[in-house]
Amino acid sequence: MAEDDGVSVKRRLADDWPAGLSELYGPTAQSLEEFSPSRFLSGADLPLFQGINCTLCIFNDCYEWIVGHGEGEQAAGSRHSLRVVLNAVARSNLRSVDIATLDATTFQKRIQASRDADLRGFGIDVDRDLLRLAAGSPRDNSFARSLAGKGVLTLHTKTSPADVAEKCKTALRLYHATDYREDFGFIDFVTPVRQQDLIEQLDAAVFAELQELVKGNASDLHITLPDILSPEESVEVGYFGIGLKSGRKQAYGQIAIEDYVEELKAGQIAEIADMAELRASHDIRVIADGGGDKKQKRKLYDCFVYELTYKGDTYVLFAGGWFVVDKTFHTAVENDFLKLVAKKPFVSSTKTQNEREFIAELNAHKNLLNLDQVKLSPADAPGANLEPCDFLSTTRQFIHLKDGHSSAPISHLWNQGVVSAESFVRDEQFRIELRKEVKKRQANSKKAGFDAILPDGRSKPVPSEFTVVFGIMRDRYKKSGTVSIPFFSKVSLRAVASRIELMGFPVEVHLVERI
């Protein structure tokens, strides 16, 4: 809202200021003229909304009304507006949702329906997807014609100055309601952290992780813009703030932790005292004429994505806010993962530093045939160029490999396993081409017998005779001393493993320690 718009609205409504609103704004508020545009109905002036950092704005004669929190989703009310929407809108009357999938590369999606639709139609993975926005038609259309909730709550409704108090009360009642748990209870799998002392401790751990990256050590910390961008928005960005190299800025075509770390190395990271100073100073800005555009920027802290186990709980930093994982959900995910972890991996450890080197090392194993970079296409998908696996073993394992600390997400590995298994089961052309490639590779590597374990193209395989193996290189965690993968990678594996097992394949995870 432009400043002039805010002033004009206030003047237009000042004469009709209802006495009942004093309980919302406090006894000293006699007219809308007393509020500057930047504080127009701010949370500090709304006693009914204690504990909810919010702002209320009214536009035009047919009002659009927005209630939200302050800068960044770290604010205590970061998901208040989302809860209001989910309590007010039935699952059958959703119109739009935003979701984020947390991984080494964060995937964000906006899914919109042409008209009100059921939750099922939006294809949300309730285990894996973080719901960030919901919009739809509320059950009570006297409250609003439509609602949308993310960082702010947006109501489209006809109203009047005298009706504002009742709208506020209804929004507050909806926030405190628990109706959402029946159909949208999955949003409580991860909930915002509000204790400031805990947030400071978690931030300190992230700052220490960033320092490890600057030293050249591995980390799962990465960055991503927390907003869904228009595909037309193709811009170059740079990194700005205390301790970063001054002068003309390097322009980058995408946002990546590797580039940010290089900027830190080129500057003076010692000048950055702690995360609080980094948070206040460091920005990502659009580069224009060699400099940063101060109007097109984002706090770098809001772009951090990191998962951390601290004092027995699992936390994730995303979009400027810390979230804690529900213990029951966490236990269920961990138990499912442990069932998949092989007690005796095909290789227990490696001294290689990346996936390329590891593949070269495995070539020496006589019981493994290298199929890396073999590209096959099912009959109904010419040019698909699917990878059957990285290695085929003499014990009928389709082994898919991944450096678990690389920039690409582990979920790519899961997807490769699903697509390969489906093609092997259902597509005759895929099996024929696979057998041909196996014969070529075993001849080139002077190995034998691998083609014999595969069915000929026309014979349908028996999935239970094969095993889909996900082999993941990981460093041992310093604090726990264990070799594992990030929690949200385990979450995404649940649905994938279930899908592959329904085809009849056993699924195993082989954790290979990088030493």
RACOR-V995145 format. One record per backbone hydrogen bond with DSSP energy under -0.5 kcal/mol. NH is the residue of the N-H (numbers start at 0). CO is the residue of the C=O. Records with the same first field share a line. If there is no record, write none. Layout:
BEGIN
NH: CO + CO
END
This chain:
BEGIN
5: 1
6: 2
7: 3
8: 4
9: 5
10: 6
11: 7
12: 8
13: 9
14: 10
15: 12
16: 13
20: 17
21: 18
22: 19
23: 20
24: 20
25: 21
28: 25
29: 27
33: 30
34: 31
35: 33
38: 35
39: 36
41: 38
42: 53
44: 41
45: 42
46: 23 + 44
48: 45
49: 46
51: 48
52: 50
53: 51
54: 67
55: 39 + 40
56: 65
58: 63
62: 60
64: 62 + 154
65: 56
66: 152
67: 54
68: 150
72: 318
74: 71
77: 74
79: 76
80: 76
82: 78
83: 79
84: 80
85: 81
86: 82
87: 83
88: 84
89: 136
92: 89
93: 90 + 116
94: 134
95: 134
96: 110
97: 132
98: 108
99: 129
100: 106
101: 99 + 127
102: 100
106: 100
107: 105
108: 98
110: 96
111: 109
112: 94
116: 93
118: 90
120: 117
121: 118
122: 119
123: 118
125: 123
128: 124
129: 99
130: 128
131: 97
132: 97
133: 148
134: 95
135: 146
136: 92
137: 135
138: 87
140: 138
142: 139
143: 139
144: 155
145: 155
146: 135
147: 153
148: 133
149: 151
152: 66
153: 147 + 151
154: 64 + 152
155: 145
156: 62 + 154
162: 159
163: 159 + 160
166: 162
167: 163
168: 164
169: 165
170: 166
171: 167
172: 168
173: 169
174: 170
175: 171
176: 172
180: 177
181: 178
183: 179
184: 180
186: 183
187: 184
188: 185
189: 186
190: 323
192: 321
195: 193
198: 194
199: 195
200: 196
201: 197
202: 198
203: 199
204: 200
205: 201
206: 202
207: 203
208: 204
209: 205
210: 206
211: 207
212: 208
213: 209
214: 210
215: 212
216: 211
221: 304
223: 302
228: 226
232: 229
233: 231
234: 232
236: 251
237: 284
239: 282
243: 240
244: 262
248: 289
251: 236
255: 253
259: 255
260: 256
261: 257
262: 258
263: 259
264: 260
265: 261
266: 262 + 263
267: 242
270: 267
271: 268
272: 270
277: 273
278: 274
279: 275
280: 276
281: 277
282: 239
283: 297
284: 237 + 282
285: 292 + 295
286: 235
287: 290
290: 287
292: 285
293: 291
295: 292
296: 294
297: 283
299: 281
301: 298
302: 299
303: 299 + 300
304: 221
305: 316
307: 314
309: 307 + 312
312: 309
314: 307 + 312
315: 322
316: 305
317: 315 + 320
319: 300
320: 317
322: 315
323: 190
324: 313
325: 188
329: 325
330: 326
331: 327
332: 328
333: 329
334: 330
335: 331
336: 332
337: 333
338: 334
339: 335 + 336
340: 336
341: 508
349: 512
357: 353
358: 354
359: 355
360: 356
361: 357
362: 358
363: 360
364: 361
365: 363
367: 364
368: 391
369: 367
370: 368 + 389
371: 389
373: 370
375: 373 + 385
380: 377
383: 380
385: 375
387: 385
389: 398
390: 398
391: 368
392: 396
393: 366
395: 392
397: 395 + 466
398: 390 + 396
399: 397 + 468
400: 398
401: 470
403: 401 + 472
405: 402
411: 408
412: 409
413: 409
414: 410
415: 411
416: 412
417: 413
418: 414
419: 415
420: 416
421: 417
422: 418
423: 419
424: 420
425: 421
426: 422
427: 425
430: 426
431: 427
432: 428
433: 429
434: 430
435: 431
436: 432
437: 433
438: 434
439: 435
440: 436
441: 437
442: 438
443: 439
444: 440
445: 442
446: 441
452: 448 + 449
453: 450
458: 455
462: 460
464: 461
465: 462
466: 395
467: 505
468: 397 + 466
469: 507
470: 399 + 468
471: 469 + 509
472: 401
473: 511
476: 481
480: 476
483: 481
488: 485
489: 485
490: 486
491: 487
492: 488
493: 489 + 490
494: 490
495: 491
496: 492
497: 493
498: 494
499: 495
500: 496
501: 497
502: 498 + 499
503: 500
504: 499
505: 465
507: 467
508: 339
509: 469 + 507
510: 508
511: 471 + 509
512: 347 + 510
513: 473
514: 349 + 512
END
